[in-house]
Amino acid sequence: MTPLINTERLAATFIRLCETDSPSRKESRMAALLREIFTHLKADAIQADDSGAKTGSETGNLIVRFNGSNPAGVPLFFSCHMDTVEPGCGVKVQRDGDRFTSSSDTILGSDDKSGIAAVIELMTILSENRIPHGPIELIFTTCEEVGLLGAKNLDTTGLKARFGYALDTTGIDRVITGAPAANRIKMDIHGLAAHAGLNPEQGISAFCIAAKAIAGLKLGRLDEQSTANIGLMQGGVATNIIPALLTLEGEVRSHSTDKLAVHTDTVISAFQHAVNTWPIPEGSGGQVPRLEFDIQPEYPAMALKEDDPVVSRVKKAGVAAGKNLEFLIAGGGSDANIFNSYGLPTAIVATGMNNVHTTGEYLDLKDVVSLTELLHAIVVTED
C-alpha cells in the first residue's frame, strides 16, 4: 500500500457518501456534497450539465476538472454514477473491522460510492502531496441504475480527456474491456375476452398465445456472444375472464451487432407466428389476435483492443502498483458502453463492491484502498 493513502479518512468518506441518500432521479444531495468536497480540494472547474430536464433527475451530471501541474500531460477521466437502487434511503453503515454493511434493511450503496470514495481519496493525496499529474476530469452521472440515462444525455462538448475509466463493477483487480449491446423489447398481445365458465370457446387467450411463442423460443444463453430473456409479464382481469391482453418485456444482448439484430428478430417472429396461426373461434365476430411491439436500443456494445491507450495505460499502472489485474469481457452494460459510443474509449475498473442491489451488500476497506492505489498508478504512469 502506498503510504500516501489515509485509510481511516477513506473509510470516513465512504460512510459519509453511503449515508447521503441518492436514489435514481434524487441525486441532488450527493451532487451538493461532491461540490463541497471538490471545492475544498480546489478543483479548477465544477459544473452540472442540463441533463436533468431529460432524465427527470433533480440535478444534471456533475463534471469536475483539475488542470494539474503538467498541462502537457495526456488528459484522462474517471467516471462514477451518483445514484443507487432502492431501498437506498436512510442508509446507516455498520462497520466491523474493515467490513462495511448496512445496519438495517437497506442496500449499502457501494455501487457506486466505493468508486466515488476512491476518487476523492485519490484527488486528496495528489493535492496534499503535490504530486505532479496531467489534467484529470471526474464525471459523476445520474440515473445509471434506471437505464444509463445520465450518460445517454451527458454533455461531452467541454471534455478534454479522450479516454478514461468507469469505476463500477464487482470484485477487485478486474478490468472490463468488452460488454454487449442490448435491445429492450416490449410486446402487447391482444386476444379476445370471454367468460371463462360460460363461453370460453369464444375467447382468445393472450396468455396461451404467449405460452405457445415462448415454448418455441430458445431463451437464456443463445451462443457464446448472446443472451435473451423475457423478464416481465402483466395482464388479466379476473380468474373467470379469458385474458384479452398480455404485456411482456424482455431483452436481447450480444457482443455482435449482427447477432443482436438476428436474435431480436427471432423473438419478435416467434410471437408474430403464434399470433398469426392462432385458430379463430366461432362467435368471435371475425376478431383476430394481434401483436404490437416496440424495440428500443438499450446500449451499444463496447470492445476495447489490447493496444488501445486506455488499456495499455492501466496495464502499466497495474504492474507499477504490484497488481495482478484480470482483464475480462462482461455480460452487462454500464455507462462505459455509452462513453465508448461517444468515441471516448472507457475501460471499467472493479471497486470491491459485492452482492450489489441486495440488502446483503458489503465492502471491504482493503479493496477500496487497493482501488485507490491503482488509480494513483494510472495517474502517475507515463504514456
C-alpha positions in Angstrom: 0.0 0.0 0.0 1.3 3.5 -0.8 1.9 5.4 2.4 0.0 8.3 0.9 -3.4 6.8 1.4 -5.1 7.6 4.7 -7.3 4.6 5.2 -9.4 6.0 8.1 -10.1 9.1 6.0 -11.1 6.9 3.1 -13.4 4.9 5.4 -15.0 8.0 6.8 -15.5 9.4 3.3 -17.2 6.1 2.2 -19.5 6.1 5.2 -20.5 9.7 4.6 -21.3 9.0 0.9 -23.4 6.0 1.7 -25.3 7.8 4.4 -26.2 10.6 1.9 -29.4 9.5 0.1 -29.2 9.4 -3.7 -31.7 7.1 -5.3 -32.1 7.4 -9.0 -33.5 10.8 -10.0 -32.9 12.2 -6.5 -29.2 12.7 -6.7 -29.1 16.4 -5.7 -27.9 15.8 -2.2 -25.0 13.8 -3.5 -24.2 16.4 -6.1 -24.1 19.1 -3.5 -21.8 17.0 -1.3 -19.4 16.4 -4.1 -19.4 20.1 -5.0 -18.5 20.8 -1.4 -15.7 18.2 -1.3 -14.1 19.2 -4.6 -14.4 22.9 -3.9 -12.4 22.3 -0.8 -9.9 20.4 -2.9 -9.6 23.5 -5.2 -10.9 21.9 -8.4 -10.4 24.2 -11.3 -14.0 23.8 -12.5 -17.2 22.2 -11.2 -20.3 22.3 -13.4 -23.5 20.4 -13.9 -25.0 19.9 -17.3 -28.6 20.3 -18.1 -29.4 16.6 -18.5 -31.9 16.7 -15.6 -34.6 18.1 -17.9 -34.3 14.9 -20.0 -33.7 12.3 -17.3 -36.1 13.6 -14.7 -33.4 13.9 -12.1 -33.2 16.7 -9.6 -29.7 17.5 -10.9 -27.6 17.2 -14.0 -24.4 15.1 -14.4 -21.6 16.7 -12.5 -18.2 17.3 -14.2 -15.2 18.3 -12.1 -11.9 19.3 -13.6 -8.4 19.5 -12.2 -5.9 21.1 -14.7 -2.9 19.5 -12.9 0.6 20.7 -12.7 1.5 19.2 -16.0 -0.9 20.7 -18.6 1.1 19.0 -21.3 0.1 15.6 -19.9 -2.5 13.4 -21.6 -5.9 14.3 -20.1 -7.9 11.4 -18.7 -11.2 10.9 -16.8 -12.6 8.8 -14.1 -16.4 8.2 -14.0 -18.8 7.0 -11.3 -22.5 7.2 -11.0 -24.2 9.1 -8.1 -27.4 7.1 -8.0 -28.3 4.0 -6.1 -31.1 1.4 -6.4 -33.8 1.1 -3.8 -34.1 0.5 -0.9 -31.4 3.1 -0.6 -32.8 5.9 1.7 -31.9 6.2 5.3 -28.8 4.1 5.0 -26.8 3.6 8.2 -23.5 1.9 7.7 -22.3 -0.8 10.1 -18.5 -1.2 10.3 -17.0 -4.4 11.6 -13.2 -4.1 11.3 -12.6 -3.5 7.6 -16.0 -4.8 6.5 -18.9 -2.4 5.8 -22.6 -3.4 5.6 -25.9 -1.8 6.0 -27.1 -1.8 9.6 -30.8 -2.2 8.5 -33.0 -3.3 5.6 -31.4 -1.1 3.0 -28.7 -1.5 0.5 -25.2 -0.3 1.5 -24.6 1.9 -1.6 -21.1 0.7 -2.5 -22.5 0.6 -6.1 -21.1 3.2 -6.9 -20.0 5.0 -3.8 -16.9 2.8 -3.4 -15.7 4.3 -6.7 -16.5 7.8 -5.6 -14.7 7.4 -2.3 -11.6 6.1 -4.1 -11.6 9.1 -6.5 -12.0 11.6 -3.6 -9.0 10.0 -1.7 -7.0 10.0 -5.0 -7.5 13.7 -5.5 -6.8 14.4 -1.9 -3.4 12.7 -1.9 -2.5 14.3 -5.2 -3.2 17.7 -3.7 -1.7 17.3 -0.2 1.5 15.7 -1.5 1.7 18.0 -4.6 2.1 15.0 -6.9 2.7 16.1 -10.5 -0.1 15.0 -12.8 -1.8 15.9 -16.1 -5.4 17.1 -16.5 -8.0 15.0 -14.8 -11.7 15.1 -15.3 -14.2 13.5 -13.0 -17.6 12.6 -14.4 -20.4 11.8 -11.9 -23.6 10.7 -13.7 -27.2 10.4 -12.7 -29.8 7.7 -13.4 -27.3 5.0 -14.2 -29.5 2.4 -12.5 -32.6 3.2 -14.5 -31.2 2.9 -18.0 -27.9 4.8 -18.1 -29.9 7.9 -18.6 -27.4 10.4 -17.3 -24.6 9.1 -19.5 -27.0 9.0 -22.5 -27.7 12.7 -22.0 -24.2 13.8 -21.0 -22.9 17.0 -22.5 -19.5 15.9 -23.7 -18.6 19.1 -25.6 -16.5 20.5 -22.8 -14.5 17.3 -22.1 -10.8 17.5 -22.8 -10.0 13.9 -21.9 -10.2 11.5 -24.8 -10.2 8.3 -22.7 -10.9 7.2 -19.2 -12.1 4.7 -16.6 -15.6 3.9 -15.3 -15.2 2.7 -11.7 -18.2 0.4 -11.5 -18.1 -3.3 -11.3 -17.9 -6.1 -8.6 -14.7 -7.7 -7.3 -11.3 -6.2 -7.2 -8.2 -6.0 -9.6 -10.6 -6.6 -12.5 -10.7 -4.6 -15.7 -13.6 -4.9 -18.2 -12.7 -4.3 -21.8 -15.8 -5.6 -23.6 -19.5 -5.6 -23.0 -22.5 -6.5 -25.1 -25.1 -4.3 -26.8 -28.7 -4.7 -25.7 -32.2 -4.3 -27.1 -35.2 -3.9 -24.8 -38.4 -5.4 -26.2 -41.9 -4.6 -25.2 -44.8 -6.6 -26.7 -48.6 -6.4 -26.3 -50.6 -9.5 -27.3 -54.2 -8.7 -27.9 -56.7 -11.6 -27.7 -60.4 -11.6 -27.0 -62.2 -11.6 -23.7 -64.9 -14.1 -22.9 -66.5 -15.6 -19.8 -64.2 -18.5 -18.7 -67.1 -20.6 -17.4 -70.0 -19.8 -19.7 -68.4 -19.4 -23.2 -64.6 -19.9 -23.1 -64.7 -21.2 -26.7 -65.5 -17.7 -27.8 -62.4 -16.2 -26.3 -58.8 -15.8 -27.5 -56.4 -16.1 -24.6 -53.4 -13.7 -24.9 -51.7 -15.9 -22.2 -52.0 -19.0 -24.3 -50.6 -17.3 -27.4 -47.6 -16.1 -25.4 -47.1 -19.6 -23.9 -47.0 -21.0 -27.4 -44.5 -18.4 -28.6 -42.2 -18.8 -25.5 -42.3 -22.6 -25.7 -40.9 -22.4 -29.2 -38.1 -20.0 -28.3 -34.6 -20.6 -27.0 -34.0 -18.2 -24.1 -31.0 -17.7 -21.8 -27.6 -18.4 -23.4 -28.1 -18.3 -27.2 -24.5 -18.6 -28.2 -21.1 -17.6 -27.0 -21.9 -13.9 -27.6 -25.6 -13.6 -27.0 -28.4 -14.0 -24.4 -32.2 -13.4 -24.4 -34.8 -13.2 -21.7 -38.5 -12.5 -21.1 -38.5 -10.9 -17.7 -41.8 -9.2 -17.1 -45.5 -10.1 -17.9 -48.6 -8.3 -16.9 -52.2 -9.0 -17.9 -55.5 -10.4 -17.0 -58.5 -9.0 -15.2 -60.1 -11.9 -13.2 -59.9 -15.6 -13.0 -63.3 -16.0 -14.7 -62.3 -13.9 -17.8 -60.3 -15.1 -20.8 -57.4 -12.7 -20.8 -57.6 -10.3 -23.7 -54.3 -8.5 -23.2 -50.8 -9.5 -22.0 -47.8 -7.2 -21.9 -44.4 -8.7 -22.0 -41.0 -7.1 -21.6 -37.7 -8.7 -22.3 -34.2 -8.1 -23.7 -31.7 -9.5 -26.1 -27.9 -8.9 -25.6 -25.0 -9.7 -27.9 -21.4 -8.7 -28.4 -22.1 -8.9 -32.1 -24.3 -6.2 -33.7 -25.4 -8.6 -36.5 -26.3 -11.3 -34.0 -28.2 -8.8 -31.9 -30.4 -8.0 -34.8 -30.9 -11.6 -35.8 -31.8 -12.8 -32.3 -34.1 -9.8 -31.7 -35.9 -10.6 -34.9 -36.2 -14.3 -33.8 -38.0 -13.3 -30.7 -40.5 -11.0 -32.5 -41.0 -13.6 -35.2 -41.9 -16.3 -32.7 -44.6 -14.1 -31.2 -45.9 -13.0 -34.6 -46.1 -16.6 -35.8 -48.1 -17.6 -32.7 -50.5 -14.8 -33.2 -50.9 -15.4 -37.0 -51.5 -19.1 -36.6 -53.9 -19.0 -33.7 -57.3 -20.5 -34.5 -60.1 -18.0 -34.7 -63.1 -19.2 -32.6 -66.7 -19.2 -33.8 -68.6 -16.3 -32.3 -65.6 -14.0 -32.3 -67.2 -11.7 -34.8 -64.2 -12.1 -37.0 -61.9 -10.5 -34.4 -58.3 -11.9 -34.7 -55.5 -11.7 -32.3 -52.7 -9.2 -33.0 -49.3 -8.2 -31.8 -47.9 -4.8 -31.1 -44.2 -4.5 -30.3 -41.5 -1.9 -29.6 -37.8 -2.4 -29.8 -35.6 0.1 -28.0 -31.8 0.0 -28.2 -30.7 0.0 -24.5 -26.9 0.5 -25.1 -24.3 -0.3 -27.7 -21.5 -2.8 -27.4 -18.0 -1.9 -26.3 -14.9 -3.7 -27.4 -11.5 -2.3 -26.5 -8.3 -3.5 -28.0 -5.2 -4.6 -26.1 -3.1 -1.8 -27.6 -5.7 0.9 -27.0 -4.1 3.6 -24.8 -6.9 3.2 -22.2 -6.0 -0.5 -21.8 -2.2 -0.2 -22.1 -2.1 2.6 -19.5 -4.0 0.6 -16.9 -1.8 -2.5 -17.7 1.3 -0.4 -17.0 -0.3 1.0 -13.9 -1.1 -2.5 -12.6 2.5 -3.6 -13.0 3.7 -0.4 -11.3 1.3 -0.9 -8.4 2.1 -4.6 -8.0 -1.4 -5.7 -9.0 -2.2 -8.9 -10.8 -5.0 -7.4 -12.9 -7.6 -9.7 -14.6 -8.9 -8.4 -18.0 -12.4 -9.7 -18.7 -15.4 -9.5 -21.1 -18.6 -8.7 -19.3 -22.2 -9.7 -19.9 -23.8 -6.4 -18.7 -24.0 -2.8 -19.8 -22.9 0.3 -18.0 -22.1 4.0 -18.5 -18.9 2.8 -20.2 -20.9 1.4 -23.1 -22.3 4.9 -23.7 -19.0 6.7 -23.3 -17.4 4.3 -25.8 -20.1 5.1 -28.3 -19.2 8.8 -28.0 -15.7 7.9 -29.2 -14.3 8.1 -25.6 -12.6 4.7 -25.0 -13.5 3.7 -21.5 -12.5 0.6 -19.5 -14.4 -0.5 -16.5 -12.4 -0.9 -13.2 -13.7 -3.0 -10.3 -14.2 -1.2 -7.0 -14.6 -4.0 -4.5 -18.4 -3.9 -4.3 -20.1 -7.2 -3.5 -23.7 -8.5 -3.5 -24.8 -5.3 -5.1 -28.5 -4.5 -5.5 -29.3 -6.5 -2.4 -29.6 -5.8 1.4 -26.7 -8.2 1.8 -24.3 -5.9 0.0 -20.9 -5.5 1.6 -17.5 -3.9 1.0 -14.0 -4.5 2.4 -11.9 -1.4 3.1 -8.8 -3.1 1.9 -10.3 -3.4 -1.6 -11.1 0.3 -1.8 -7.5 1.0 -0.7 -6.3 -1.3 -3.5 -8.5 0.5 -6.0 -7.1 3.9 -4.8 -3.6 2.5 -5.3 -4.4 1.5 -8.8 -6.0 4.9 -9.6 -2.9 6.7 -8.3 -0.7 4.5 -10.5 -2.9 5.3 -13.5 -2.4 9.0 -12.9 1.3 8.9 -12.5 2.1 6.3 -15.2 4.0 7.6 -18.2 2.2 7.1 -21.5 
